[in-house]
Amino acid sequence: MAVKLDEAAIGARMDELLDWERAGDGIQKQFKLASFPGAIGFVTQVAFLAEAARHHPDIDIRYNKVTLALTTHDAGGLSDRDFDLARQIDELLG
């Protein structure tokens, strides 16, 4: 089971990420892709990463904009799993 991070650890991990923001008990980021098919392709890539990590984001698709939100429900907030997956997601787009 994942362990909920304290605020100091969350702050340190947030510094490792680009453009992710706190949202309640989680983190989120909006990605703007070139087109709707590009957005769907990106979501498909995220789905494979998430499935491999056994950690699944909330996904909102609005035409070419994809918002991803991460939290660790069984930990009651943010864990290293959220930040690790966020970093992997960012690497998809270079």
C-alpha positions as CSV (number, residue, x, y, z in Angstrom):
1,M,0.0,0.0,0.0
2,A,1.3,3.5,-0.9
3,V,2.1,5.9,1.9
4,K,0.7,9.4,1.9
5,L,3.4,12.1,1.6
6,D,3.7,14.9,4.1
7,E,3.6,18.6,2.9
8,A,7.4,18.9,2.9
9,A,7.8,15.8,0.7
10,I,5.0,17.0,-1.6
11,G,6.7,20.4,-2.0
12,A,10.0,18.7,-2.9
13,R,8.3,16.4,-5.4
14,M,6.3,19.3,-7.0
15,D,9.7,21.0,-7.7
16,E,10.6,18.0,-9.9
17,L,7.6,18.5,-12.2
18,L,6.8,21.0,-14.9
19,D,3.4,22.8,-14.9
20,W,1.6,20.3,-12.6
21,E,-0.4,22.0,-9.9
22,R,-2.0,21.0,-6.6
23,A,-5.7,20.3,-6.8
24,G,-7.2,19.3,-3.5
25,D,-5.7,15.9,-2.5
26,G,-4.0,15.5,-5.9
27,I,-2.1,17.1,-8.7
28,Q,-3.3,17.9,-12.2
29,K,-2.0,19.2,-15.5
30,Q,-3.6,20.2,-18.8
31,F,-1.9,19.2,-22.0
32,K,-2.7,20.9,-25.3
33,L,-2.2,18.6,-28.3
34,A,-2.3,19.6,-32.0
35,S,-5.6,17.9,-32.8
36,F,-8.4,15.7,-31.4
37,P,-6.7,12.5,-32.8
38,G,-3.5,13.7,-31.2
39,A,-5.2,14.1,-27.9
40,I,-6.7,10.6,-28.1
41,G,-3.3,9.1,-29.1
42,F,-1.8,10.8,-26.1
43,V,-4.5,9.4,-23.8
44,T,-3.8,5.9,-25.2
45,Q,-0.1,6.3,-24.4
46,V,-1.0,7.4,-20.8
47,A,-3.4,4.5,-20.5
48,F,-0.5,2.0,-21.2
49,L,1.8,3.8,-18.6
50,A,-1.0,3.8,-16.1
51,E,-1.8,0.2,-16.6
52,A,1.8,-0.8,-16.2
53,A,2.0,1.2,-13.0
54,R,-1.3,-0.1,-11.8
55,H,-2.1,3.6,-11.0
56,H,-4.8,5.3,-13.0
57,P,-5.4,9.0,-13.5
58,D,-8.7,10.8,-13.9
59,I,-8.9,12.0,-17.5
60,D,-10.9,14.8,-19.1
61,I,-10.7,15.3,-22.9
62,R,-12.0,18.5,-24.5
63,Y,-11.2,18.5,-28.2
64,N,-7.4,18.9,-28.2
65,K,-7.0,19.5,-24.5
66,V,-6.4,16.7,-22.0
67,T,-6.5,17.2,-18.3
68,L,-5.0,14.5,-16.1
69,A,-5.5,14.3,-12.3
70,L,-3.5,12.1,-10.0
71,T,-4.1,11.1,-6.4
72,T,-3.6,7.9,-4.4
73,H,-7.0,7.1,-3.1
74,D,-5.9,4.2,-0.8
75,A,-3.3,6.5,0.8
76,G,-5.8,9.4,1.2
77,G,-3.8,11.9,-0.8
78,L,-0.5,12.2,-2.7
79,S,2.1,9.4,-2.8
80,D,5.3,8.8,-4.7
81,R,3.2,6.8,-7.2
82,D,1.5,10.0,-8.3
83,F,4.7,11.9,-8.9
84,D,6.4,8.9,-10.6
85,L,3.5,8.6,-13.0
86,A,3.4,12.3,-13.6
87,R,7.1,12.3,-14.6
88,Q,6.5,9.4,-17.0
89,I,3.6,11.2,-18.5
90,D,5.7,14.3,-19.1
91,E,8.4,12.2,-20.8
92,L,5.8,11.1,-23.4
93,L,5.8,14.6,-24.9
94,G,9.6,15.2,-24.6
